[in-house]
């Protein structure tokens, strides 16, 4: 038996040496998909095997479809770096406005991690028995207060701010935002009483030194102010399903909790605003007071990221989000080149004429198809009918409520949209659009004109041969919509 084992060992050595010689003689084959591999010296490694270095930690990130992806991260990896790697590995169509969220499903809490936050430090504050998770998602509203000059309404700006020094409140806010700070915020909020289901209205003040509430109406006298929380040691969360979980008087609920402690119900300070704008202003003010200039730096870095691939140049028939922000109405009817249309009424008429011209171009395109062979025509018609199913803004047969939930999750900014199949009208679609923090729904109806099938939203005044052309047209022209289509509501599977 020992002799047979020794012979077997010798045979194994001979075979292994032969394989080594063969592998060394074969030329190395270049990797045909280098973009699927993690960049060298990256703080994030995506692999099913542990990395060679022992300082890497495995974390799990979920997509909106509840599927997850495991990633190896270094102790210094920030939320921005993790998002960048997930964008590459998930083959997202653009690299902007992605965010990493911290979700506590049982408590109904969620928060968008700041780009500079260390992911492993955030996870260290979680309870081991909880169901807390990281979620990869779009968030268009993360830096909306830097883009809108009137983000904070004047009624919420405290009288102690320097508004009376010859400066309008909107100018004051912009100056403060550019310097990385925020004006003092005040207003009434519903607050949940500890260990009780009751809610009461209290007047709150948010200052650099912390959060205060008044024990006597809206009085700001020091003897009437009660200290509530230190801004440096808290995180602010939005609350989902707050009516059911906490008996909130409205859906516009948020809460604050100590940032370095595990999430416990007794540590939550749950507050409820009257509307979505008020809640957004309060949560944004908490972030600005806590992180200050760092948020301004994060915003500048987000703008310096690679340009969005949601659209290309106008010559390609699509418009990117950065291009749409600089579009102006032009008149090219003169001999000396184009001119910018300053008169709003003239610009509206030009937009209406462009809509009519769009219809003519569609008809010309259809007539050109008629010259194709029968098989080619069938192929074209099939492609025109099904082309919307491949677009990131198409969400199939989701319900009206689910569409509103998807749009709310991704930021409630003007121009965010998706298209879905109508559940009440056969062969119809619905365009769901966000405008002024609310979701509006527009029915897209199929119709026939001259024996040809089109889609319309304005009773046949403007016709489109497919949903893709409908979207591209309204990315440039408002038409019957209150705002142009800007941000597609995108769900990416990890």
URQUIQUI-V950497 format. One record per run of one state. SS is the DSSP state (helix for helix, strand for strand, loop for the rest). FROM is the first residue (numbers start at 1). LEN is the number of residues. If there is no record, write none. Layout:
SS_FROM_LEN + SS_FROM_LEN
This chain:
loop_1_1 + helix_2_24 + loop_26_8 + helix_34_3 + loop_37_7 + strand_44_2 + loop_46_11 + strand_57_6 + loop_63_5 + strand_68_6 + loop_74_4 + strand_78_1 + helix_79_11 + loop_90_8 + strand_98_7 + loop_105_4 + strand_109_4 + loop_113_5 + strand_118_1 + helix_119_5 + loop_124_9 + strand_133_6 + loop_139_5 + helix_144_4 + loop_148_6 + helix_154_3 + strand_157_1 + loop_158_4 + helix_162_3 + loop_165_4 + helix_169_10 + loop_179_6 + strand_185_8 + loop_193_6 + strand_199_9 + loop_208_2 + strand_210_5 + loop_215_7 + helix_222_3 + strand_225_5 + loop_230_1 + helix_231_3 + strand_234_6 + loop_240_2 + helix_242_5 + loop_247_6 + strand_253_6 + loop_259_6 + helix_265_3 + loop_268_1 + strand_269_4 + loop_273_3 + helix_276_16 + loop_292_1 + helix_293_11 + loop_304_10 + helix_314_3 + loop_317_4 + helix_321_4 + loop_325_5 + strand_330_2 + loop_332_7 + strand_339_2 + loop_341_3 + helix_344_26 + loop_370_4 + helix_374_17 + loop_391_3 + strand_394_1 + loop_395_5 + helix_400_10 + loop_410_6 + strand_416_6 + loop_422_7 + strand_429_7 + loop_436_2 + strand_438_12 + loop_450_2 + strand_452_5 + loop_457_7 + strand_464_1 + loop_465_2 + helix_467_8 + loop_475_12 + strand_487_2 + loop_489_6
